[in-house]
């Protein structure tokens, strides 16, 4: 099953596991199913806005790569209707 990380532009940090706050470090970010991520993100997105999506099929590898860079993510966006 694919896992997703959630970036908060408001807090400039990743969502932690179990929705327990935020962290600037990707290695401490929580991994969510698509349904969980959608439940968290969609209520905060006005109609017609866009949201970044990062699919992490190899979560550990993605975390290690981003942790090494420790930078804010810049991904493509998908429209929300």
mmCIF file as gemmi writes it, N, C-alpha and C atoms, coordinates in Angstrom:
data_model
loop_
_atom_site.group_PDB
_atom_site.id
_atom_site.type_symbol
_atom_site.label_atom_id
_atom_site.label_alt_id
_atom_site.label_comp_id
_atom_site.label_asym_id
_atom_site.label_entity_id
_atom_site.label_seq_id
_atom_site.pdbx_PDB_ins_code
_atom_site.Cartn_x
_atom_site.Cartn_y
_atom_site.Cartn_z
_atom_site.occupancy
_atom_site.B_iso_or_equiv
_atom_site.pdbx_formal_charge
_atom_site.auth_seq_id
_atom_site.auth_asym_id
_atom_site.pdbx_PDB_model_num
ATOM 1 N N . UNK Axp A 1 ? 0.836 -1.173 0 1 0 ? 1 A 1
ATOM 2 C CA . UNK Axp A 1 ? 0 0 0 1 0 ? 1 A 1
ATOM 3 C C . UNK Axp A 1 ? 0.887 1.244 0 1 0 ? 1 A 1
ATOM 4 N N . UNK Axp A 2 ? 0.543 2.205 -0.813 1 0 ? 2 A 1
ATOM 5 C CA . UNK Axp A 2 ? 1.318 3.442 -0.892 1 0 ? 2 A 1
ATOM 6 C C . UNK Axp A 2 ? 1.126 4.277 0.367 1 0 ? 2 A 1
ATOM 7 N N . UNK Axp A 3 ? 2.157 5.037 0.694 1 0 ? 3 A 1
ATOM 8 C CA . UNK Axp A 3 ? 2.1 5.919 1.842 1 0 ? 3 A 1
ATOM 9 C C . UNK Axp A 3 ? 2.398 7.339 1.395 1 0 ? 3 A 1
ATOM 10 N N . UNK Axp A 4 ? 1.827 8.3 2.098 1 0 ? 4 A 1
ATOM 11 C CA . UNK Axp A 4 ? 1.975 9.701 1.752 1 0 ? 4 A 1
ATOM 12 C C . UNK Axp A 4 ? 2.478 10.487 2.948 1 0 ? 4 A 1
ATOM 13 N N . UNK Axp A 5 ? 3.298 11.485 2.675 1 0 ? 5 A 1
ATOM 14 C CA . UNK Axp A 5 ? 3.738 12.436 3.677 1 0 ? 5 A 1
ATOM 15 C C . UNK Axp A 5 ? 2.945 13.719 3.455 1 0 ? 5 A 1
ATOM 16 N N . UNK Axp A 6 ? 2.693 14.459 4.522 1 0 ? 6 A 1
ATOM 17 C CA . UNK Axp A 6 ? 1.901 15.685 4.399 1 0 ? 6 A 1
ATOM 18 C C . UNK Axp A 6 ? 2.749 16.866 4.837 1 0 ? 6 A 1
ATOM 19 N N . UNK Axp A 7 ? 2.884 17.846 3.938 1 0 ? 7 A 1
ATOM 20 C CA . UNK Axp A 7 ? 3.63 19.075 4.213 1 0 ? 7 A 1
ATOM 21 C C . UNK Axp A 7 ? 2.632 20.186 4.512 1 0 ? 7 A 1
ATOM 22 N N . UNK Axp A 8 ? 2.845 20.911 5.602 1 0 ? 8 A 1
ATOM 23 C CA . UNK Axp A 8 ? 2.003 22.056 5.951 1 0 ? 8 A 1
ATOM 24 C C . UNK Axp A 8 ? 2.729 23.336 5.563 1 0 ? 8 A 1
ATOM 25 N N . UNK Axp A 9 ? 2.165 24.061 4.592 1 0 ? 9 A 1
ATOM 26 C CA . UNK Axp A 9 ? 2.761 25.354 4.228 1 0 ? 9 A 1
ATOM 27 C C . UNK Axp A 9 ? 2.575 26.348 5.371 1 0 ? 9 A 1
ATOM 28 N N . UNK Axp A 10 ? 1.461 26.234 6.074 1 0 ? 10 A 1
ATOM 29 C CA . UNK Axp A 10 ? 1.178 27.133 7.201 1 0 ? 10 A 1
ATOM 30 C C . UNK Axp A 10 ? 2.258 27.014 8.282 1 0 ? 10 A 1
ATOM 31 N N . UNK Axp A 11 ? 2.63 25.8 8.625 1 0 ? 11 A 1
ATOM 32 C CA . UNK Axp A 11 ? 3.613 25.567 9.678 1 0 ? 11 A 1
ATOM 33 C C . UNK Axp A 11 ? 5.022 25.358 9.137 1 0 ? 11 A 1
ATOM 34 N N . UNK Axp A 12 ? 5.132 25.29 7.814 1 0 ? 12 A 1
ATOM 35 C CA . UNK Axp A 12 ? 6.412 25.055 7.148 1 0 ? 12 A 1
ATOM 36 C C . UNK Axp A 12 ? 7.109 23.835 7.756 1 0 ? 12 A 1
ATOM 37 N N . UNK Axp A 13 ? 6.296 22.752 7.86 1 0 ? 13 A 1
ATOM 38 C CA . UNK Axp A 13 ? 6.788 21.528 8.476 1 0 ? 13 A 1
ATOM 39 C C . UNK Axp A 13 ? 5.936 20.344 8.021 1 0 ? 13 A 1
ATOM 40 N N . UNK Axp A 14 ? 6.453 19.147 8.275 1 0 ? 14 A 1
ATOM 41 C CA . UNK Axp A 14 ? 5.752 17.908 7.965 1 0 ? 14 A 1
ATOM 42 C C . UNK Axp A 14 ? 4.813 17.552 9.098 1 0 ? 14 A 1
ATOM 43 N N . UNK Axp A 15 ? 3.697 16.89 8.775 1 0 ? 15 A 1
ATOM 44 C CA . UNK Axp A 15 ? 2.824 16.339 9.805 1 0 ? 15 A 1
ATOM 45 C C . UNK Axp A 15 ? 3.538 15.152 10.43 1 0 ? 15 A 1
ATOM 46 N N . UNK Axp A 16 ? 3.492 15.064 11.751 1 0 ? 16 A 1
ATOM 47 C CA . UNK Axp A 16 ? 4.054 13.911 12.455 1 0 ? 16 A 1
ATOM 48 C C . UNK Axp A 16 ? 3.074 12.74 12.392 1 0 ? 16 A 1
ATOM 49 N N . UNK Axp A 17 ? 3.538 11.568 12.778 1 0 ? 17 A 1
ATOM 50 C CA . UNK Axp A 17 ? 2.674 10.376 12.824 1 0 ? 17 A 1
ATOM 51 C C . UNK Axp A 17 ? 1.505 10.605 13.786 1 0 ? 17 A 1
ATOM 52 N N . UNK Axp A 18 ? 0.401 9.957 13.486 1 0 ? 18 A 1
ATOM 53 C CA . UNK Axp A 18 ? -0.799 9.999 14.303 1 0 ? 18 A 1
ATOM 54 C C . UNK Axp A 18 ? -1.331 11.416 14.523 1 0 ? 18 A 1
ATOM 55 N N . UNK Axp A 19 ? -0.991 12.334 13.592 1 0 ? 19 A 1
ATOM 56 C CA . UNK Axp A 19 ? -1.474 13.718 13.63 1 0 ? 19 A 1
ATOM 57 C C . UNK Axp A 19 ? -1.027 14.466 14.875 1 0 ? 19 A 1
ATOM 58 N N . UNK Axp A 20 ? 0.134 14.104 15.399 1 0 ? 20 A 1
ATOM 59 C CA . UNK Axp A 20 ? 0.633 14.685 16.639 1 0 ? 20 A 1
ATOM 60 C C . UNK Axp A 20 ? 1.63 15.803 16.376 1 0 ? 20 A 1
ATOM 61 N N . UNK Axp A 21 ? 1.168 16.886 15.792 1 0 ? 21 A 1
ATOM 62 C CA . UNK Axp A 21 ? 2.009 18.052 15.583 1 0 ? 21 A 1
ATOM 63 C C . UNK Axp A 21 ? 2.795 18.019 14.29 1 0 ? 21 A 1
ATOM 64 N N . UNK Axp A 22 ? 3.838 18.847 14.239 1 0 ? 22 A 1
ATOM 65 C CA . UNK Axp A 22 ? 4.61 19.064 13.024 1 0 ? 22 A 1
ATOM 66 C C . UNK Axp A 22 ? 6.095 18.942 13.318 1 0 ? 22 A 1
ATOM 67 N N . UNK Axp A 23 ? 6.868 18.682 12.278 1 0 ? 23 A 1
ATOM 68 C CA . UNK Axp A 23 ? 8.322 18.61 12.39 1 0 ? 23 A 1
ATOM 69 C C . UNK Axp A 23 ? 8.953 19.146 11.109 1 0 ? 23 A 1
ATOM 70 N N . UNK Axp A 24 ? 10.058 19.864 11.215 1 0 ? 24 A 1
ATOM 71 C CA . UNK Axp A 24 ? 10.749 20.319 10.006 1 0 ? 24 A 1
ATOM 72 C C . UNK Axp A 24 ? 11.595 19.209 9.376 1 0 ? 24 A 1
ATOM 73 N N . UNK Axp A 25 ? 11.717 18.079 10.05 1 0 ? 25 A 1
ATOM 74 C CA . UNK Axp A 25 ? 12.58 16.993 9.597 1 0 ? 25 A 1
ATOM 75 C C . UNK Axp A 25 ? 11.775 15.852 8.986 1 0 ? 25 A 1
ATOM 76 N N . UNK Axp A 26 ? 12.036 15.557 7.732 1 0 ? 26 A 1
ATOM 77 C CA . UNK Axp A 26 ? 11.269 14.523 7.029 1 0 ? 26 A 1
ATOM 78 C C . UNK Axp A 26 ? 11.416 13.151 7.685 1 0 ? 26 A 1
ATOM 79 N N . UNK Axp A 27 ? 12.533 12.887 8.309 1 0 ? 27 A 1
ATOM 80 C CA . UNK Axp A 27 ? 12.733 11.621 8.986 1 0 ? 27 A 1
ATOM 81 C C . UNK Axp A 27 ? 11.792 11.409 10.158 1 0 ? 27 A 1
ATOM 82 N N . UNK Axp A 28 ? 11.175 12.484 10.634 1 0 ? 28 A 1
ATOM 83 C CA . UNK Axp A 28 ? 10.228 12.4 11.742 1 0 ? 28 A 1
ATOM 84 C C . UNK Axp A 28 ? 8.78 12.54 11.268 1 0 ? 28 A 1
ATOM 85 N N . UNK Axp A 29 ? 8.59 12.635 9.958 1 0 ? 29 A 1
ATOM 86 C CA . UNK Axp A 29 ? 7.241 12.796 9.404 1 0 ? 29 A 1
ATOM 87 C C . UNK Axp A 29 ? 6.451 11.5 9.504 1 0 ? 29 A 1
ATOM 88 N N . UNK Axp A 30 ? 5.157 11.639 9.656 1 0 ? 30 A 1
ATOM 89 C CA . UNK Axp A 30 ? 4.283 10.471 9.681 1 0 ? 30 A 1
ATOM 90 C C . UNK Axp A 30 ? 3.956 10.017 8.271 1 0 ? 30 A 1
ATOM 91 N N . UNK Axp A 31 ? 3.655 8.753 8.12 1 0 ? 31 A 1
ATOM 92 C CA . UNK Axp A 31 ? 3.25 8.189 6.83 1 0 ? 31 A 1
ATOM 93 C C . UNK Axp A 31 ? 1.768 7.861 6.91 1 0 ? 31 A 1
ATOM 94 N N . UNK Axp A 32 ? 1.019 8.322 5.92 1 0 ? 32 A 1
ATOM 95 C CA . UNK Axp A 32 ? -0.429 8.16 5.91 1 0 ? 32 A 1
ATOM 96 C C . UNK Axp A 32 ? -0.881 7.449 4.641 1 0 ? 32 A 1
ATOM 97 N N . UNK Axp A 33 ? -1.985 6.717 4.743 1 0 ? 33 A 1
ATOM 98 C CA . UNK Axp A 33 ? -2.591 6.15 3.542 1 0 ? 33 A 1
ATOM 99 C C . UNK Axp A 33 ? -3.197 7.304 2.75 1 0 ? 33 A 1
ATOM 100 N N . UNK Axp A 34 ? -3.579 7.047 1.508 1 0 ? 34 A 1
ATOM 101 C CA . UNK Axp A 34 ? -4.205 8.093 0.706 1 0 ? 34 A 1
ATOM 102 C C . UNK Axp A 34 ? -5.476 8.588 1.387 1 0 ? 34 A 1
ATOM 103 N N . UNK Axp A 35 ? -6.285 7.668 1.907 1 0 ? 35 A 1
ATOM 104 C CA . UNK Axp A 35 ? -7.539 8.054 2.562 1 0 ? 35 A 1
ATOM 105 C C . UNK Axp A 35 ? -7.279 8.919 3.79 1 0 ? 35 A 1
ATOM 106 N N . UNK Axp A 36 ? -6.276 8.565 4.586 1 0 ? 36 A 1
ATOM 107 C CA . UNK Axp A 36 ? -5.947 9.367 5.766 1 0 ? 36 A 1
ATOM 108 C C . UNK Axp A 36 ? -5.449 10.75 5.366 1 0 ? 36 A 1
ATOM 109 N N . UNK Axp A 37 ? -4.567 10.8 4.37 1 0 ? 37 A 1
ATOM 110 C CA . UNK Axp A 37 ? -4.034 12.084 3.916 1 0 ? 37 A 1
ATOM 111 C C . UNK Axp A 37 ? -5.147 12.97 3.365 1 0 ? 37 A 1
ATOM 112 N N . UNK Axp A 38 ? -6.041 12.386 2.596 1 0 ? 38 A 1
ATOM 113 C CA . UNK Axp A 38 ? -7.159 13.159 2.05 1 0 ? 38 A 1
ATOM 114 C C . UNK Axp A 38 ? -8.051 13.689 3.162 1 0 ? 38 A 1
ATOM 115 N N . UNK Axp A 39 ? -8.306 12.866 4.162 1 0 ? 39 A 1
ATOM 116 C CA . UNK Axp A 39 ? -9.137 13.285 5.294 1 0 ? 39 A 1
ATOM 117 C C . UNK Axp A 39 ? -8.511 14.472 6.031 1 0 ? 39 A 1
ATOM 118 N N . UNK Axp A 40 ? -7.204 14.484 6.125 1 0 ? 40 A 1
ATOM 119 C CA . UNK Axp A 40 ? -6.49 15.571 6.801 1 0 ? 40 A 1
ATOM 120 C C . UNK Axp A 40 ? -6.459 16.831 5.949 1 0 ? 40 A 1
ATOM 121 N N . UNK Axp A 41 ? -6.136 16.68 4.683 1 0 ? 41 A 1
ATOM 122 C CA . UNK Axp A 41 ? -5.843 17.824 3.819 1 0 ? 41 A 1
ATOM 123 C C . UNK Axp A 41 ? -7.079 18.475 3.192 1 0 ? 41 A 1
ATOM 124 N N . UNK Axp A 42 ? -7.986 17.688 2.661 1 0 ? 42 A 1
ATOM 125 C CA . UNK Axp A 42 ? -9.083 18.238 1.863 1 0 ? 42 A 1
ATOM 126 C C . UNK Axp A 42 ? -9.968 19.258 2.573 1 0 ? 42 A 1
ATOM 127 N N . UNK Axp A 43 ? -10.284 19.121 3.849 1 0 ? 43 A 1
ATOM 128 C CA . UNK Axp A 43 ? -11.122 20.13 4.488 1 0 ? 43 A 1
ATOM 129 C C . UNK Axp A 43 ? -10.496 21.526 4.544 1 0 ? 43 A 1
ATOM 130 N N . UNK Axp A 44 ? -9.179 21.608 4.346 1 0 ? 44 A 1
ATOM 131 C CA . UNK Axp A 44 ? -8.474 22.886 4.444 1 0 ? 44 A 1
ATOM 132 C C . UNK Axp A 44 ? -8.185 23.527 3.093 1 0 ? 44 A 1
ATOM 133 N N . UNK Axp A 45 ? -8.67 22.919 2.028 1 0 ? 45 A 1
ATOM 134 C CA . UNK Axp A 45 ? -8.38 23.423 0.684 1 0 ? 45 A 1
ATOM 135 C C . UNK Axp A 45 ? -9.651 24.001 0.07 1 0 ? 45 A 1
ATOM 136 N N . UNK Axp A 46 ? -9.644 25.307 -0.216 1 0 ? 46 A 1
ATOM 137 C CA . UNK Axp A 46 ? -10.817 25.909 -0.862 1 0 ? 46 A 1
ATOM 138 C C . UNK Axp A 46 ? -11.029 25.316 -2.254 1 0 ? 46 A 1
ATOM 139 N N . UNK Axp A 47 ? -12.284 25.223 -2.704 1 0 ? 47 A 1
ATOM 140 C CA . UNK Axp A 47 ? -12.555 24.723 -4.064 1 0 ? 47 A 1
ATOM 141 C C . UNK Axp A 47 ? -11.75 25.5 -5.105 1 0 ? 47 A 1
ATOM 142 N N . UNK Axp A 48 ? -11.194 24.773 -6.066 1 0 ? 48 A 1
ATOM 143 C CA . UNK Axp A 48 ? -10.414 25.395 -7.133 1 0 ? 48 A 1
ATOM 144 C C . UNK Axp A 48 ? -8.945 25.57 -6.797 1 0 ? 48 A 1
ATOM 145 N N . UNK Axp A 49 ? -8.545 25.353 -5.552 1 0 ? 49 A 1
ATOM 146 C CA . UNK Axp A 49 ? -7.142 25.475 -5.158 1 0 ? 49 A 1
ATOM 147 C C . UNK Axp A 49 ? -6.406 24.187 -5.492 1 0 ? 49 A 1
ATOM 148 N N . UNK Axp A 50 ? -5.103 24.177 -5.271 1 0 ? 50 A 1
ATOM 149 C CA . UNK Axp A 50 ? -4.285 23.009 -5.563 1 0 ? 50 A 1
ATOM 150 C C . UNK Axp A 50 ? -3.568 22.535 -4.309 1 0 ? 50 A 1
ATOM 151 N N . UNK Axp A 51 ? -3.216 21.269 -4.306 1 0 ? 51 A 1
ATOM 152 C CA . UNK Axp A 51 ? -2.477 20.68 -3.188 1 0 ? 51 A 1
ATOM 153 C C . UNK Axp A 51 ? -1.336 19.835 -3.75 1 0 ? 51 A 1
ATOM 154 N N . UNK Axp A 52 ? -0.173 19.931 -3.11 1 0 ? 52 A 1
ATOM 155 C CA . UNK Axp A 52 ? 0.973 19.117 -3.53 1 0 ? 52 A 1
ATOM 156 C C . UNK Axp A 52 ? 0.793 17.701 -3.026 1 0 ? 52 A 1
ATOM 157 N N . UNK Axp A 53 ? 1.187 16.733 -3.837 1 0 ? 53 A 1
ATOM 158 C CA . UNK Axp A 53 ? 1.081 15.33 -3.466 1 0 ? 53 A 1
ATOM 159 C C . UNK Axp A 53 ? 2.435 14.673 -3.656 1 0 ? 53 A 1
ATOM 160 N N . UNK Axp A 54 ? 2.889 13.962 -2.624 1 0 ? 54 A 1
ATOM 161 C CA . UNK Axp A 54 ? 4.162 13.244 -2.704 1 0 ? 54 A 1
ATOM 162 C C . UNK Axp A 54 ? 3.895 11.78 -2.406 1 0 ? 54 A 1
ATOM 163 N N . UNK Axp A 55 ? 3.967 10.964 -3.425 1 0 ? 55 A 1
ATOM 164 C CA . UNK Axp A 55 ? 3.794 9.527 -3.26 1 0 ? 55 A 1
ATOM 165 C C . UNK Axp A 55 ? 5.141 8.932 -2.875 1 0 ? 55 A 1
ATOM 166 N N . UNK Axp A 56 ? 5.153 8.145 -1.823 1 0 ? 56 A 1
ATOM 167 C CA . UNK Axp A 56 ? 6.409 7.588 -1.342 1 0 ? 56 A 1
ATOM 168 C C . UNK Axp A 56 ? 6.324 6.069 -1.268 1 0 ? 56 A 1
ATOM 169 N N . UNK Axp A 57 ? 6.436 5.378 -2.403 1 0 ? 57 A 1
ATOM 170 C CA . UNK Axp A 57 ? 6.365 3.92 -2.375 1 0 ? 57 A 1
ATOM 171 C C . UNK Axp A 57 ? 7.525 3.302 -1.595 1 0 ? 57 A 1
ATOM 172 N N . UNK Axp A 58 ? 8.635 3.977 -1.561 1 0 ? 58 A 1
ATOM 173 C CA . UNK Axp A 58 ? 9.779 3.516 -0.759 1 0 ? 58 A 1
ATOM 174 C C . UNK Axp A 58 ? 10.042 4.593 0.283 1 0 ? 58 A 1
ATOM 175 N N . UNK Axp A 59 ? 9.206 4.604 1.315 1 0 ? 59 A 1
ATOM 176 C CA . UNK Axp A 59 ? 9.214 5.662 2.308 1 0 ? 59 A 1
ATOM 177 C C . UNK Axp A 59 ? 10.583 5.876 2.947 1 0 ? 59 A 1
ATOM 178 N N . UNK Axp A 60 ? 11.253 4.819 3.339 1 0 ? 60 A 1
ATOM 179 C CA . UNK Axp A 60 ? 12.545 4.974 3.995 1 0 ? 60 A 1
ATOM 180 C C . UNK Axp A 60 ? 13.562 5.641 3.079 1 0 ? 60 A 1
ATOM 181 N N . UNK Axp A 61 ? 13.58 5.25 1.811 1 0 ? 61 A 1
ATOM 182 C CA . UNK Axp A 61 ? 14.513 5.851 0.86 1 0 ? 61 A 1
ATOM 183 C C . UNK Axp A 61 ? 14.184 7.325 0.643 1 0 ? 61 A 1
ATOM 184 N N . UNK Axp A 62 ? 12.903 7.632 0.553 1 0 ? 62 A 1
ATOM 185 C CA . UNK Axp A 62 ? 12.499 9.033 0.361 1 0 ? 62 A 1
ATOM 186 C C . UNK Axp A 62 ? 12.892 9.871 1.572 1 0 ? 62 A 1
ATOM 187 N N . UNK Axp A 63 ? 12.66 9.34 2.754 1 0 ? 63 A 1
ATOM 188 C CA . UNK Axp A 63 ? 13.025 10.064 3.976 1 0 ? 63 A 1
ATOM 189 C C . UNK Axp A 63 ? 14.531 10.303 4.049 1 0 ? 63 A 1
ATOM 190 N N . UNK Axp A 64 ? 15.296 9.281 3.745 1 0 ? 64 A 1
ATOM 191 C CA . UNK Axp A 64 ? 16.748 9.42 3.808 1 0 ? 64 A 1
ATOM 192 C C . UNK Axp A 64 ? 17.25 10.46 2.817 1 0 ? 64 A 1
ATOM 193 N N . UNK Axp A 65 ? 16.71 10.438 1.616 1 0 ? 65 A 1
ATOM 194 C CA . UNK Axp A 65 ? 17.137 11.398 0.592 1 0 ? 65 A 1
ATOM 195 C C . UNK Axp A 65 ? 16.792 12.82 0.998 1 0 ? 65 A 1
ATOM 196 N N . UNK Axp A 66 ? 15.565 13.031 1.453 1 0 ? 66 A 1
ATOM 197 C CA . UNK Axp A 66 ? 15.157 14.378 1.856 1 0 ? 66 A 1
ATOM 198 C C . UNK Axp A 66 ? 15.855 14.816 3.13 1 0 ? 66 A 1
ATOM 199 N N . UNK Axp A 67 ? 16.057 13.904 4.07 1 0 ? 67 A 1
ATOM 200 C CA . UNK Axp A 67 ? 16.732 14.247 5.32 1 0 ? 67 A 1
ATOM 201 C C . UNK Axp A 67 ? 18.158 14.712 5.048 1 0 ? 67 A 1
ATOM 202 N N . UNK Axp A 68 ? 18.795 14.082 4.067 1 0 ? 68 A 1
ATOM 203 C CA . UNK Axp A 68 ? 20.156 14.474 3.715 1 0 ? 68 A 1
ATOM 204 C C . UNK Axp A 68 ? 20.19 15.908 3.194 1 0 ? 68 A 1
ATOM 205 N N . UNK Axp A 69 ? 19.137 16.286 2.474 1 0 ? 69 A 1
ATOM 206 C CA . UNK Axp A 69 ? 19.043 17.639 1.943 1 0 ? 69 A 1
ATOM 207 C C . UNK Axp A 69 ? 18.408 18.591 2.946 1 0 ? 69 A 1
ATOM 208 N N . UNK Axp A 70 ? 17.454 18.074 3.745 1 0 ? 70 A 1
ATOM 209 C CA . UNK Axp A 70 ? 16.701 18.834 4.734 1 0 ? 70 A 1
ATOM 210 C C . UNK Axp A 70 ? 16.192 20.154 4.15 1 0 ? 70 A 1
ATOM 211 N N . UNK Axp A 71 ? 15.476 20.047 3.047 1 0 ? 71 A 1
ATOM 212 C CA . UNK Axp A 71 ? 14.943 21.228 2.374 1 0 ? 71 A 1
ATOM 213 C C . UNK Axp A 71 ? 13.43 21.147 2.305 1 0 ? 71 A 1
ATOM 214 N N . UNK Axp A 72 ? 12.806 22.305 2.095 1 0 ? 72 A 1
ATOM 215 C CA . UNK Axp A 72 ? 11.364 22.366 1.907 1 0 ? 72 A 1
ATOM 216 C C . UNK Axp A 72 ? 11.031 21.715 0.57 1 0 ? 72 A 1
ATOM 217 N N . UNK Axp A 73 ? 9.967 20.908 0.523 1 0 ? 73 A 1
ATOM 218 C CA . UNK Axp A 73 ? 9.63 20.215 -0.726 1 0 ? 73 A 1
ATOM 219 C C . UNK Axp A 73 ? 9.044 21.152 -1.788 1 0 ? 73 A 1
ATOM 220 N N . UNK Axp A 74 ? 9.29 20.801 -3.024 1 0 ? 74 A 1
ATOM 221 C CA . UNK Axp A 74 ? 8.697 21.52 -4.159 1 0 ? 74 A 1
ATOM 222 C C . UNK Axp A 74 ? 8.227 20.457 -5.134 1 0 ? 74 A 1
ATOM 223 N N . UNK Axp A 75 ? 6.938 20.213 -5.16 1 0 ? 75 A 1
ATOM 224 C CA . UNK Axp A 75 ? 6.383 19.139 -5.98 1 0 ? 75 A 1
ATOM 225 C C . UNK Axp A 75 ? 5.348 19.672 -6.947 1 0 ? 75 A 1
ATOM 226 N N . UNK Axp A 76 ? 4.929 18.813 -7.859 1 0 ? 76 A 1
ATOM 227 C CA . UNK Axp A 76 ? 3.83 19.151 -8.733 1 0 ? 76 A 1
ATOM 228 C C . UNK Axp A 76 ? 2.557 19.281 -7.917 1 0 ? 76 A 1
ATOM 229 N N . UNK Axp A 77 ? 1.503 19.752 -8.524 1 0 ? 77 A 1
ATOM 230 C CA . UNK Axp A 77 ? 0.254 19.957 -7.794 1 0 ? 77 A 1
ATOM 231 C C . UNK Axp A 77 ? -0.895 19.298 -8.547 1 0 ? 77 A 1
ATOM 232 N N . UNK Axp A 78 ? -1.926 18.968 -7.824 1 0 ? 78 A 1
ATOM 233 C CA . UNK Axp A 78 ? -3.134 18.446 -8.416 1 0 ? 78 A 1
ATOM 234 C C . UNK Axp A 78 ? -4.289 19.349 -8.033 1 0 ? 78 A 1
ATOM 235 N N . UNK Axp A 79 ? -5.252 19.526 -8.916 1 0 ? 79 A 1
ATOM 236 C CA . UNK Axp A 79 ? -6.393 20.393 -8.647 1 0 ? 79 A 1
ATOM 237 C C . UNK Axp A 79 ? -7.391 19.69 -7.74 1 0 ? 79 A 1
ATOM 238 N N . UNK Axp A 80 ? -8.021 20.46 -6.896 1 0 ? 80 A 1
ATOM 239 C CA . UNK Axp A 80 ? -9.08 19.974 -6.019 1 0 ? 80 A 1
ATOM 240 C C . UNK Axp A 80 ? -10.357 20.673 -6.416 1 0 ? 80 A 1
ATOM 241 N N . UNK Axp A 81 ? -11.396 19.907 -6.741 1 0 ? 81 A 1
ATOM 242 C CA . UNK Axp A 81 ? -12.67 20.507 -7.163 1 0 ? 81 A 1
ATOM 243 C C . UNK Axp A 81 ? -13.635 20.541 -6.012 1 0 ? 81 A 1
